[in-house]
Amino acid sequence: MAANGTNGTNGVKTANSKFDPNFTAHVIGLMAAETKPRHREILSSLISHLHDFIREVELTQDEWVVGVNYVNAIGQAYQKNRNEAWRVCDILGVES
């Protein structure tokens, strides 16, 4: 078992898990058949990592709402001379 309490299988905890072990695969499986292979690879990885993160930190509904509101605020703050999304990418270390 990993230090974060998972068994290394997509973030799903062992013994009496409150997480559906098939949920991530189900979400990935909902992609349209015509999704380009590279897009499928990128989105599948993003979904898997995001689900693992949410399970690892046991994100609450309230915390999720805060995150969604933050992402919405970033989008609404866009101006030609002030793009908040680029600033957030820089802060997260993924700007370049």
Jmol script that loads the backbone (N, CA, C; Angstrom):
load data "model"
ATOM      1  N   MET A   1       0.840  -1.171   0.000  1.00  0.00           N
ATOM      2  CA  MET A   1       0.000   0.000   0.000  1.00  0.00           C
ATOM      3  C   MET A   1       0.887   1.237   0.000  1.00  0.00           C
ATOM      4  N   ALA A   2       0.527   2.210  -0.803  1.00  0.00           N
ATOM      5  CA  ALA A   2       1.296   3.443  -0.907  1.00  0.00           C
ATOM      6  C   ALA A   2       1.113   4.281   0.353  1.00  0.00           C
ATOM      7  N   ALA A   3       2.009   5.249   0.521  1.00  0.00           N
ATOM      8  CA  ALA A   3       1.969   6.106   1.703  1.00  0.00           C
ATOM      9  C   ALA A   3       0.676   6.903   1.807  1.00  0.00           C
ATOM     10  N   ASN A   4       0.035   7.166   0.683  1.00  0.00           N
ATOM     11  CA  ASN A   4      -1.190   7.963   0.713  1.00  0.00           C
ATOM     12  C   ASN A   4      -2.426   7.123   1.006  1.00  0.00           C
ATOM     13  N   GLY A   5      -2.241   5.860   1.348  1.00  0.00           N
ATOM     14  CA  GLY A   5      -3.369   5.010   1.716  1.00  0.00           C
ATOM     15  C   GLY A   5      -4.021   4.298   0.549  1.00  0.00           C
ATOM     16  N   THR A   6      -3.421   4.405  -0.628  1.00  0.00           N
ATOM     17  CA  THR A   6      -3.984   3.724  -1.789  1.00  0.00           C
ATOM     18  C   THR A   6      -3.173   2.473  -2.082  1.00  0.00           C
ATOM     19  N   ASN A   7      -3.734   1.634  -2.905  1.00  0.00           N
ATOM     20  CA  ASN A   7      -3.038   0.400  -3.244  1.00  0.00           C
ATOM     21  C   ASN A   7      -2.345   0.492  -4.595  1.00  0.00           C
ATOM     22  N   GLY A   8      -2.238   1.697  -5.157  1.00  0.00           N
ATOM     23  CA  GLY A   8      -1.557   1.882  -6.427  1.00  0.00           C
ATOM     24  C   GLY A   8      -2.443   1.599  -7.623  1.00  0.00           C
ATOM     25  N   THR A   9      -3.726   1.384  -7.427  1.00  0.00           N
ATOM     26  CA  THR A   9      -4.618   1.105  -8.545  1.00  0.00           C
ATOM     27  C   THR A   9      -5.585   2.264  -8.738  1.00  0.00           C
ATOM     28  N   ASN A  10      -5.096   3.275  -9.409  1.00  0.00           N
ATOM     29  CA  ASN A  10      -5.923   4.416  -9.780  1.00  0.00           C
ATOM     30  C   ASN A  10      -6.507   5.146  -8.575  1.00  0.00           C
ATOM     31  N   GLY A  11      -5.778   5.175  -7.478  1.00  0.00           N
ATOM     32  CA  GLY A  11      -6.189   5.951  -6.323  1.00  0.00           C
ATOM     33  C   GLY A  11      -7.303   5.360  -5.491  1.00  0.00           C
ATOM     34  N   VAL A  12      -7.762   4.179  -5.823  1.00  0.00           N
ATOM     35  CA  VAL A  12      -8.870   3.573  -5.091  1.00  0.00           C
ATOM     36  C   VAL A  12      -8.335   2.927  -3.828  1.00  0.00           C
ATOM     37  N   LYS A  13      -8.914   3.279  -2.693  1.00  0.00           N
ATOM     38  CA  LYS A  13      -8.468   2.731  -1.414  1.00  0.00           C
ATOM     39  C   LYS A  13      -8.919   1.282  -1.271  1.00  0.00           C
ATOM     40  N   THR A  14      -8.181   0.559  -0.474  1.00  0.00           N
ATOM     41  CA  THR A  14      -8.495  -0.841  -0.235  1.00  0.00           C
ATOM     42  C   THR A  14      -9.474  -0.985   0.912  1.00  0.00           C
ATOM     43  N   ALA A  15     -10.082  -2.119   1.031  1.00  0.00           N
ATOM     44  CA  ALA A  15     -10.965  -2.494   2.140  1.00  0.00           C
ATOM     45  C   ALA A  15     -12.008  -1.435   2.454  1.00  0.00           C
ATOM     46  N   ASN A  16     -13.234  -1.748   2.130  1.00  0.00           N
ATOM     47  CA  ASN A  16     -14.369  -0.861   2.404  1.00  0.00           C
ATOM     48  C   ASN A  16     -14.231   0.503   1.727  1.00  0.00           C
ATOM     49  N   SER A  17     -13.707   0.503   0.530  1.00  0.00           N
ATOM     50  CA  SER A  17     -13.518   1.745  -0.198  1.00  0.00           C
ATOM     51  C   SER A  17     -14.842   2.437  -0.447  1.00  0.00           C
ATOM     52  N   LYS A  18     -14.825   3.763  -0.318  1.00  0.00           N
ATOM     53  CA  LYS A  18     -16.020   4.534  -0.642  1.00  0.00           C
ATOM     54  C   LYS A  18     -16.013   4.953  -2.107  1.00  0.00           C
ATOM     55  N   PHE A  19     -14.975   4.553  -2.847  1.00  0.00           N
ATOM     56  CA  PHE A  19     -14.844   4.907  -4.251  1.00  0.00           C
ATOM     57  C   PHE A  19     -15.150   3.711  -5.147  1.00  0.00           C
ATOM     58  N   ASP A  20     -15.886   3.946  -6.201  1.00  0.00           N
ATOM     59  CA  ASP A  20     -16.179   2.915  -7.191  1.00  0.00           C
ATOM     60  C   ASP A  20     -14.911   2.649  -7.992  1.00  0.00           C
ATOM     61  N   PRO A  21     -14.365   1.448  -7.945  1.00  0.00           N
ATOM     62  CA  PRO A  21     -13.106   1.168  -8.639  1.00  0.00           C
ATOM     63  C   PRO A  21     -13.223   1.236 -10.167  1.00  0.00           C
ATOM     64  N   ASN A  22     -14.437   1.266 -10.698  1.00  0.00           N
ATOM     65  CA  ASN A  22     -14.636   1.303 -12.144  1.00  0.00           C
ATOM     66  C   ASN A  22     -15.021   2.688 -12.662  1.00  0.00           C
ATOM     67  N   PHE A  23     -15.132   3.667 -11.770  1.00  0.00           N
ATOM     68  CA  PHE A  23     -15.652   4.978 -12.159  1.00  0.00           C
ATOM     69  C   PHE A  23     -14.779   5.677 -13.190  1.00  0.00           C
ATOM     70  N   THR A  24     -13.473   5.726 -12.956  1.00  0.00           N
ATOM     71  CA  THR A  24     -12.573   6.426 -13.878  1.00  0.00           C
ATOM     72  C   THR A  24     -12.607   5.783 -15.259  1.00  0.00           C
ATOM     73  N   ALA A  25     -12.539   4.475 -15.308  1.00  0.00           N
ATOM     74  CA  ALA A  25     -12.597   3.779 -16.600  1.00  0.00           C
ATOM     75  C   ALA A  25     -13.925   4.057 -17.306  1.00  0.00           C
ATOM     76  N   HIS A  26     -14.990   4.134 -16.538  1.00  0.00           N
ATOM     77  CA  HIS A  26     -16.305   4.432 -17.112  1.00  0.00           C
ATOM     78  C   HIS A  26     -16.317   5.830 -17.742  1.00  0.00           C
ATOM     79  N   VAL A  27     -15.789   6.813 -17.031  1.00  0.00           N
ATOM     80  CA  VAL A  27     -15.757   8.179 -17.550  1.00  0.00           C
ATOM     81  C   VAL A  27     -14.919   8.238 -18.827  1.00  0.00           C
ATOM     82  N   ILE A  28     -13.759   7.612 -18.808  1.00  0.00           N
ATOM     83  CA  ILE A  28     -12.896   7.586 -19.994  1.00  0.00           C
ATOM     84  C   ILE A  28     -13.614   6.893 -21.150  1.00  0.00           C
ATOM     85  N   GLY A  29     -14.351   5.851 -20.846  1.00  0.00           N
ATOM     86  CA  GLY A  29     -15.086   5.117 -21.873  1.00  0.00           C
ATOM     87  C   GLY A  29     -16.214   5.904 -22.519  1.00  0.00           C
ATOM     88  N   LEU A  30     -16.604   7.012 -21.917  1.00  0.00           N
ATOM     89  CA  LEU A  30     -17.677   7.835 -22.476  1.00  0.00           C
ATOM     90  C   LEU A  30     -17.213   8.739 -23.621  1.00  0.00           C
ATOM     91  N   MET A  31     -15.901   8.786 -23.866  1.00  0.00           N
ATOM     92  CA  MET A  31     -15.410   9.602 -24.985  1.00  0.00           C
ATOM     93  C   MET A  31     -15.963   9.064 -26.292  1.00  0.00           C
ATOM     94  N   ALA A  32     -16.258   9.976 -27.183  1.00  0.00           N
ATOM     95  CA  ALA A  32     -16.803   9.593 -28.485  1.00  0.00           C
ATOM     96  C   ALA A  32     -15.816   8.732 -29.261  1.00  0.00           C
ATOM     97  N   ALA A  33     -16.347   7.821 -30.036  1.00  0.00           N
ATOM     98  CA  ALA A  33     -15.502   6.923 -30.834  1.00  0.00           C
ATOM     99  C   ALA A  33     -14.621   7.697 -31.808  1.00  0.00           C
ATOM    100  N   GLU A  34     -15.107   8.846 -32.267  1.00  0.00           N
ATOM    101  CA  GLU A  34     -14.333   9.621 -33.239  1.00  0.00           C
ATOM    102  C   GLU A  34     -13.266  10.523 -32.608  1.00  0.00           C
ATOM    103  N   THR A  35     -13.084  10.421 -31.281  1.00  0.00           N
ATOM    104  CA  THR A  35     -12.026  11.187 -30.625  1.00  0.00           C
ATOM    105  C   THR A  35     -10.684  10.756 -31.199  1.00  0.00           C
ATOM    106  N   LYS A  36      -9.882  11.722 -31.601  1.00  0.00           N
ATOM    107  CA  LYS A  36      -8.571  11.414 -32.178  1.00  0.00           C
ATOM    108  C   LYS A  36      -7.721  10.670 -31.156  1.00  0.00           C
ATOM    109  N   PRO A  37      -6.903   9.713 -31.603  1.00  0.00           N
ATOM    110  CA  PRO A  37      -6.104   8.901 -30.675  1.00  0.00           C
ATOM    111  C   PRO A  37      -5.241   9.724 -29.723  1.00  0.00           C
ATOM    112  N   ARG A  38      -4.585  10.764 -30.213  1.00  0.00           N
ATOM    113  CA  ARG A  38      -3.735  11.578 -29.336  1.00  0.00           C
ATOM    114  C   ARG A  38      -4.588  12.328 -28.314  1.00  0.00           C
ATOM    115  N   HIS A  39      -5.739  12.835 -28.738  1.00  0.00           N
ATOM    116  CA  HIS A  39      -6.638  13.515 -27.807  1.00  0.00           C
ATOM    117  C   HIS A  39      -7.147  12.536 -26.756  1.00  0.00           C
ATOM    118  N   ARG A  40      -7.456  11.317 -27.176  1.00  0.00           N
ATOM    119  CA  ARG A  40      -7.907  10.281 -26.237  1.00  0.00           C
ATOM    120  C   ARG A  40      -6.819   9.980 -25.211  1.00  0.00           C
ATOM    121  N   GLU A  41      -5.573   9.894 -25.673  1.00  0.00           N
ATOM    122  CA  GLU A  41      -4.450   9.627 -24.764  1.00  0.00           C
ATOM    123  C   GLU A  41      -4.313  10.753 -23.737  1.00  0.00           C
ATOM    124  N   ILE A  42      -4.341  11.995 -24.198  1.00  0.00           N
ATOM    125  CA  ILE A  42      -4.173  13.151 -23.311  1.00  0.00           C
ATOM    126  C   ILE A  42      -5.333  13.249 -22.330  1.00  0.00           C
ATOM    127  N   LEU A  43      -6.556  13.162 -22.831  1.00  0.00           N
ATOM    128  CA  LEU A  43      -7.727  13.288 -21.960  1.00  0.00           C
ATOM    129  C   LEU A  43      -7.834  12.127 -20.976  1.00  0.00           C
ATOM    130  N   SER A  44      -7.501  10.926 -21.414  1.00  0.00           N
ATOM    131  CA  SER A  44      -7.532   9.768 -20.510  1.00  0.00           C
ATOM    132  C   SER A  44      -6.556   9.950 -19.364  1.00  0.00           C
ATOM    133  N   SER A  45      -5.366  10.438 -19.674  1.00  0.00           N
ATOM    134  CA  SER A  45      -4.373  10.677 -18.632  1.00  0.00           C
ATOM    135  C   SER A  45      -4.829  11.791 -17.697  1.00  0.00           C
ATOM    136  N   LEU A  46      -5.360  12.873 -18.255  1.00  0.00           N
ATOM    137  CA  LEU A  46      -5.850  13.982 -17.428  1.00  0.00           C
ATOM    138  C   LEU A  46      -6.950  13.506 -16.486  1.00  0.00           C
ATOM    139  N   ILE A  47      -7.901  12.772 -17.008  1.00  0.00           N
ATOM    140  CA  ILE A  47      -9.009  12.266 -16.192  1.00  0.00           C
ATOM    141  C   ILE A  47      -8.491  11.348 -15.088  1.00  0.00           C
ATOM    142  N   SER A  48      -7.600  10.433 -15.440  1.00  0.00           N
ATOM    143  CA  SER A  48      -7.046   9.499 -14.446  1.00  0.00           C
ATOM    144  C   SER A  48      -6.318  10.233 -13.338  1.00  0.00           C
ATOM    145  N   HIS A  49      -5.463  11.176 -13.700  1.00  0.00           N
ATOM    146  CA  HIS A  49      -4.713  11.930 -12.694  1.00  0.00           C
ATOM    147  C   HIS A  49      -5.631  12.793 -11.840  1.00  0.00           C
ATOM    148  N   LEU A  50      -6.609  13.418 -12.467  1.00  0.00           N
ATOM    149  CA  LEU A  50      -7.546  14.249 -11.721  1.00  0.00           C
ATOM    150  C   LEU A  50      -8.342  13.414 -10.720  1.00  0.00           C
ATOM    151  N   HIS A  51      -8.838  12.262 -11.156  1.00  0.00           N
ATOM    152  CA  HIS A  51      -9.587  11.387 -10.256  1.00  0.00           C
ATOM    153  C   HIS A  51      -8.695  10.888  -9.119  1.00  0.00           C
ATOM    154  N   ASP A  52      -7.450  10.529  -9.445  1.00  0.00           N
ATOM    155  CA  ASP A  52      -6.517  10.090  -8.397  1.00  0.00           C
ATOM    156  C   ASP A  52      -6.296  11.198  -7.376  1.00  0.00           C
ATOM    157  N   PHE A  53      -6.100  12.432  -7.860  1.00  0.00           N
ATOM    158  CA  PHE A  53      -5.899  13.572  -6.966  1.00  0.00           C
ATOM    159  C   PHE A  53      -7.101  13.757  -6.048  1.00  0.00           C
ATOM    160  N   ILE A  54      -8.286  13.735  -6.613  1.00  0.00           N
ATOM    161  CA  ILE A  54      -9.512  13.947  -5.829  1.00  0.00           C
ATOM    162  C   ILE A  54      -9.661  12.867  -4.763  1.00  0.00           C
ATOM    163  N   ARG A  55      -9.367  11.619  -5.132  1.00  0.00           N
ATOM    164  CA  ARG A  55      -9.453  10.536  -4.150  1.00  0.00           C
ATOM    165  C   ARG A  55      -8.367  10.674  -3.084  1.00  0.00           C
ATOM    166  N   GLU A  56      -7.159  11.032  -3.515  1.00  0.00           N
ATOM    167  CA  GLU A  56      -6.038  11.134  -2.569  1.00  0.00           C
ATOM    168  C   GLU A  56      -6.301  12.178  -1.490  1.00  0.00           C
ATOM    169  N   VAL A  57      -6.804  13.336  -1.898  1.00  0.00           N
ATOM    170  CA  VAL A  57      -7.033  14.405  -0.913  1.00  0.00           C
ATOM    171  C   VAL A  57      -8.431  14.351  -0.322  1.00  0.00           C
ATOM    172  N   GLU A  58      -9.235  13.406  -0.791  1.00  0.00           N
ATOM    173  CA  GLU A  58     -10.620  13.265  -0.342  1.00  0.00           C
ATOM    174  C   GLU A  58     -11.356  14.603  -0.423  1.00  0.00           C
ATOM    175  N   LEU A  59     -11.312  15.172  -1.610  1.00  0.00           N
ATOM    176  CA  LEU A  59     -11.920  16.470  -1.877  1.00  0.00           C
ATOM    177  C   LEU A  59     -13.400  16.460  -1.510  1.00  0.00           C
ATOM    178  N   THR A  60     -13.810  17.478  -0.781  1.00  0.00           N
ATOM    179  CA  THR A  60     -15.220  17.580  -0.390  1.00  0.00           C
ATOM    180  C   THR A  60     -16.005  18.336  -1.457  1.00  0.00           C
ATOM    181  N   GLN A  61     -17.318  18.246  -1.377  1.00  0.00           N
ATOM    182  CA  GLN A  61     -18.188  18.971  -2.302  1.00  0.00           C
ATOM    183  C   GLN A  61     -17.938  20.477  -2.201  1.00  0.00           C
ATOM    184  N   ASP A  62     -17.823  20.993  -0.994  1.00  0.00           N
ATOM    185  CA  ASP A  62     -17.569  22.423  -0.797  1.00  0.00           C
ATOM    186  C   ASP A  62     -16.237  22.845  -1.414  1.00  0.00           C
ATOM    187  N   GLU A  63     -15.221  22.011  -1.246  1.00  0.00           N
ATOM    188  CA  GLU A  63     -13.910  22.326  -1.823  1.00  0.00           C
ATOM    189  C   GLU A  63     -13.974  22.293  -3.342  1.00  0.00           C
ATOM    190  N   TRP A  64     -14.727  21.363  -3.884  1.00  0.00           N
ATOM    191  CA  TRP A  64     -14.903  21.280  -5.332  1.00  0.00           C
ATOM    192  C   TRP A  64     -15.578  22.547  -5.851  1.00  0.00           C
ATOM    193  N   VAL A  65     -16.595  23.030  -5.158  1.00  0.00           N
ATOM    194  CA  VAL A  65     -17.299  24.249  -5.570  1.00  0.00           C
ATOM    195  C   VAL A  65     -16.338  25.440  -5.557  1.00  0.00           C
ATOM    196  N   VAL A  66     -15.487  25.532  -4.537  1.00  0.00           N
ATOM    197  CA  VAL A  66     -14.499  26.608  -4.491  1.00  0.00           C
ATOM    198  C   VAL A  66     -13.598  26.543  -5.726  1.00  0.00           C
ATOM    199  N   GLY A  67     -13.156  25.356  -6.076  1.00  0.00           N
ATOM    200  CA  GLY A  67     -12.300  25.181  -7.252  1.00  0.00           C
ATOM    201  C   GLY A  67     -13.003  25.568  -8.544  1.00  0.00           C
ATOM    202  N   VAL A  68     -14.242  25.149  -8.688  1.00  0.00           N
ATOM    203  CA  VAL A  68     -15.013  25.491  -9.890  1.00  0.00           C
ATOM    204  C   VAL A  68     -15.207  27.004  -9.976  1.00  0.00           C
ATOM    205  N   ASN A  69     -15.533  27.627  -8.859  1.00  0.00           N
ATOM    206  CA  ASN A  69     -15.707  29.077  -8.846  1.00  0.00           C
ATOM    207  C   ASN A  69     -14.404  29.794  -9.203  1.00  0.00           C
ATOM    208  N   TYR A  70     -13.279  29.256  -8.747  1.00  0.00           N
ATOM    209  CA  TYR A  70     -11.972  29.835  -9.072  1.00  0.00           C
ATOM    210  C   TYR A  70     -11.710  29.758 -10.572  1.00  0.00           C
ATOM    211  N   VAL A  71     -11.957  28.588 -11.169  1.00  0.00           N
ATOM    212  CA  VAL A  71     -11.759  28.425 -12.610  1.00  0.00           C
ATOM    213  C   VAL A  71     -12.686  29.369 -13.381  1.00  0.00           C
ATOM    214  N   ASN A  72     -13.927  29.488 -12.935  1.00  0.00           N
ATOM    215  CA  ASN A  72     -14.862  30.417 -13.584  1.00  0.00           C
ATOM    216  C   ASN A  72     -14.366  31.854 -13.483  1.00  0.00           C
ATOM    217  N   ALA A  73     -13.842  32.240 -12.326  1.00  0.00           N
ATOM    218  CA  ALA A  73     -13.342  33.605 -12.142  1.00  0.00           C
ATOM    219  C   ALA A  73     -12.161  33.880 -13.056  1.00  0.00           C
ATOM    220  N   ILE A  74     -11.307  32.883 -13.247  1.00  0.00           N
ATOM    221  CA  ILE A  74     -10.166  33.046 -14.159  1.00  0.00           C
ATOM    222  C   ILE A  74     -10.674  33.347 -15.570  1.00  0.00           C
ATOM    223  N   GLY A  75     -11.658  32.574 -16.014  1.00  0.00           N
ATOM    224  CA  GLY A  75     -12.210  32.784 -17.348  1.00  0.00           C
ATOM    225  C   GLY A  75     -12.876  34.138 -17.497  1.00  0.00           C
ATOM    226  N   GLN A  76     -13.535  34.607 -16.468  1.00  0.00           N
ATOM    227  CA  GLN A  76     -14.235  35.886 -16.533  1.00  0.00           C
ATOM    228  C   GLN A  76     -13.283  37.064 -16.434  1.00  0.00           C
ATOM    229  N   ALA A  77     -12.083  36.854 -15.912  1.00  0.00           N
ATOM    230  CA  ALA A  77     -11.127  37.939 -15.739  1.00  0.00           C
ATOM    231  C   ALA A  77     -10.331  38.214 -17.008  1.00  0.00           C
ATOM    232  N   TYR A  78     -10.579  37.471 -18.055  1.00  0.00           N
ATOM    233  CA  TYR A  78      -9.801  37.618 -19.290  1.00  0.00           C
ATOM    234  C   TYR A  78      -9.994  38.995 -19.909  1.00  0.00           C
ATOM    235  N   GLN A  79      -8.884  39.612 -20.222  1.00  0.00           N
ATOM    236  CA  GLN A  79      -8.846  40.835 -21.025  1.00  0.00           C
ATOM    237  C   GLN A  79      -7.651  40.687 -21.945  1.00  0.00           C
ATOM    238  N   LYS A  80      -7.632  41.380 -23.056  1.00  0.00           N
ATOM    239  CA  LYS A  80      -6.523  41.228 -24.002  1.00  0.00           C
ATOM    240  C   LYS A  80      -5.168  41.502 -23.346  1.00  0.00           C
ATOM    241  N   ASN A  81      -5.121  42.429 -22.421  1.00  0.00           N
ATOM    242  CA  ASN A  81      -3.847  42.750 -21.784  1.00  0.00           C
ATOM    243  C   ASN A  81      -3.696  42.093 -20.411  1.00  0.00           C
ATOM    244  N   ARG A  82      -4.652  41.252 -20.023  1.00  0.00           N
ATOM    245  CA  ARG A  82      -4.582  40.598 -18.705  1.00  0.00           C
ATOM    246  C   ARG A  82      -5.264  39.241 -18.785  1.00  0.00           C
ATOM    247  N   ASN A  83      -4.485  38.207 -18.973  1.00  0.00           N
ATOM    248  CA  ASN A  83      -5.027  36.860 -19.084  1.00  0.00           C
ATOM    249  C   ASN A  83      -4.658  36.086 -17.826  1.00  0.00           C
ATOM    250  N   GLU A  84      -5.616  35.932 -16.933  1.00  0.00           N
ATOM    251  CA  GLU A  84      -5.365  35.272 -15.651  1.00  0.00           C
ATOM    252  C   GLU A  84      -4.989  33.802 -15.806  1.00  0.00           C
ATOM    253  N   ALA A  85      -5.497  33.143 -16.837  1.00  0.00           N
ATOM    254  CA  ALA A  85      -5.167  31.727 -17.037  1.00  0.00           C
ATOM    255  C   ALA A  85      -3.668  31.540 -17.232  1.00  0.00           C
ATOM    256  N   TRP A  86      -3.020  32.429 -17.982  1.00  0.00           N
ATOM    257  CA  TRP A  86      -1.570  32.333 -18.170  1.00  0.00           C
ATOM    258  C   TRP A  86      -0.843  32.532 -16.849  1.00  0.00           C
ATOM    259  N   ARG A  87      -1.339  33.438 -16.024  1.00  0.00           N
ATOM    260  CA  ARG A  87      -0.698  33.680 -14.735  1.00  0.00           C
ATOM    261  C   ARG A  87      -0.817  32.465 -13.820  1.00  0.00           C
ATOM    262  N   VAL A  88      -1.965  31.814 -13.841  1.00  0.00           N
ATOM    263  CA  VAL A  88      -2.148  30.613 -13.014  1.00  0.00           C
ATOM    264  C   VAL A  88      -1.215  29.506 -13.501  1.00  0.00           C
ATOM    265  N   CYS A  89      -1.096  29.338 -14.817  1.00  0.00           N
ATOM    266  CA  CYS A  89      -0.178  28.326 -15.359  1.00  0.00           C
ATOM    267  C   CYS A  89       1.258  28.607 -14.892  1.00  0.00           C
ATOM    268  N   ASP A  90       1.642  29.876 -14.893  1.00  0.00           N
ATOM    269  CA  ASP A  90       2.977  30.254 -14.430  1.00  0.00           C
ATOM    270  C   ASP A  90       3.154  29.900 -12.958  1.00  0.00           C
ATOM    271  N   ILE A  91       2.157  30.224 -12.142  1.00  0.00           N
ATOM    272  CA  ILE A  91       2.227  29.934 -10.704  1.00  0.00           C
ATOM    273  C   ILE A  91       2.342  28.434 -10.459  1.00  0.00           C
ATOM    274  N   LEU A  92       1.639  27.631 -11.268  1.00  0.00           N
ATOM    275  CA  LEU A  92       1.654  26.175 -11.106  1.00  0.00           C
ATOM    276  C   LEU A  92       2.901  25.529 -11.724  1.00  0.00           C
ATOM    277  N   GLY A  93       3.714  26.332 -12.380  1.00  0.00           N
ATOM    278  CA  GLY A  93       4.944  25.816 -12.967  1.00  0.00           C
ATOM    279  C   GLY A  93       4.749  25.087 -14.278  1.00  0.00           C
ATOM    280  N   VAL A  94       3.673  25.395 -14.991  1.00  0.00           N
ATOM    281  CA  VAL A  94       3.427  24.740 -16.284  1.00  0.00           C
ATOM    282  C   VAL A  94       3.295  25.745 -17.426  1.00  0.00           C
ATOM    283  N   GLU A  95       3.817  26.938 -17.218  1.00  0.00           N
ATOM    284  CA  GLU A  95       3.661  28.000 -18.196  1.00  0.00           C
ATOM    285  C   GLU A  95       4.512  27.739 -19.434  1.00  0.00           C
ATOM    286  N   SER A  96       5.690  27.212 -19.256  1.00  0.00           N
ATOM    287  CA  SER A  96       6.517  26.962 -20.430  1.00  0.00           C
ATOM    288  C   SER A  96       6.821  25.507 -20.517  1.00  0.00           C
TER     289      SER A  96
END
end "model"
wireframe off; spacefill off
backbone 0.3
color backbone group
